[in-house]
């Protein structure tokens, strides 16, 4: 239900009234009791949020976001431009080239001496 603004032409009293759209317009001023009340054109109703706030269910899940991103990436055609200044070309990965993988060398199995019987 909307809130309507009223003003009395006789005494200048202004107030707001919460009433149904189908309710008749008020005519009697609650302050001076004269029949000089007019309904003003208001700015409209405000948005009223009820509840405790935002909840986890108000947002998309991470799995949905990942699937949507995968779908959008699959839909985009991968074309490489021959223009050297093009932004679509990626820079070579210099970190991988400058640092070789230093994995520990596989240790040789220890030799066991077998006794001949």
C-alpha positions in Angstrom: 0.0 0.0 0.0 1.3 3.5 -0.9 1.9 6.4 1.4 0.2 9.6 0.4 1.1 13.1 1.4 -1.5 15.6 2.5 -1.5 19.3 3.3 -4.3 21.5 4.8 -5.0 24.7 2.9 -6.4 26.3 6.1 -3.7 25.7 8.7 -0.7 24.4 6.5 -0.5 21.1 8.5 1.4 18.5 6.4 1.4 14.7 7.1 1.7 11.3 5.4 -1.1 8.7 5.4 -0.6 5.0 4.6 -3.7 3.9 2.8 -4.9 1.7 0.0 -5.0 2.8 -3.6 -8.8 2.3 -3.6 -9.3 4.3 -0.4 -11.1 7.6 -0.8 -9.0 10.8 -0.6 -9.0 12.3 2.9 -10.9 15.7 3.2 -10.8 16.5 7.0 -7.6 17.9 8.5 -6.6 16.0 11.7 -5.1 19.2 13.1 -7.8 21.9 12.6 -10.8 19.7 11.6 -11.6 21.8 8.6 -12.5 20.3 5.2 -9.5 22.0 3.4 -7.2 19.0 3.0 -5.6 18.3 -0.3 -3.5 15.3 -1.5 -0.1 16.2 -2.8 1.6 14.6 -5.7 4.4 12.6 -4.1 7.7 11.4 -5.4 6.5 7.8 -5.3 7.1 5.0 -3.0 10.5 3.9 -1.9 11.9 0.4 -2.2 11.7 -1.3 1.1 13.9 -4.3 1.8 12.8 -6.7 4.5 14.9 -9.3 6.1 18.2 -9.7 7.7 20.4 -8.9 4.8 22.1 -10.8 2.0 22.4 -14.5 2.1 24.6 -17.1 0.5 21.7 -18.2 -1.7 21.5 -14.7 -3.2 24.6 -15.2 -5.2 25.6 -17.7 -7.9 27.6 -20.8 -6.7 31.2 -21.1 -7.6 30.5 -24.3 -9.7 27.9 -22.3 -11.7 30.5 -19.5 -12.3 33.1 -22.0 -13.4 30.8 -23.8 -15.8 29.6 -20.4 -17.3 33.2 -19.3 -17.8 34.1 -22.6 -19.5 31.1 -22.3 -21.8 31.9 -18.7 -22.8 35.6 -19.6 -23.4 34.5 -22.5 -25.6 32.2 -20.3 -27.6 34.9 -17.8 -28.4 36.9 -18.7 -31.5 40.7 -18.7 -30.9 42.3 -16.8 -33.7 45.8 -15.4 -33.7 46.5 -12.2 -35.3 49.5 -11.7 -37.6 49.9 -8.2 -36.3 52.9 -8.1 -33.9 51.3 -5.3 -31.8 48.0 -7.2 -31.3 46.8 -7.6 -27.8 45.6 -11.2 -28.5 49.1 -12.5 -28.6 50.4 -13.7 -25.3 53.9 -13.1 -24.1 56.2 -16.1 -23.8 56.5 -17.4 -20.3 60.0 -16.2 -19.3 59.9 -17.8 -15.8 59.6 -21.3 -17.2 62.5 -20.7 -19.6 64.8 -19.0 -17.1 64.5 -21.5 -14.3 65.0 -25.1 -15.3 63.2 -27.7 -13.2 65.5 -28.8 -10.4 64.1 -32.2 -9.5 66.2 -34.4 -7.3 67.9 -37.1 -9.3 66.5 -40.5 -8.9 68.6 -42.4 -6.4 70.1 -45.6 -7.5 68.8 -48.6 -5.7 71.3 -49.8 -3.1 73.2 -52.8 -4.1 72.6 -55.8 -1.9 75.1 -58.5 -1.6 73.6 -61.9 -2.1 75.3 -64.8 -0.4 75.9 -67.8 -2.6 74.8 -70.9 -0.9 
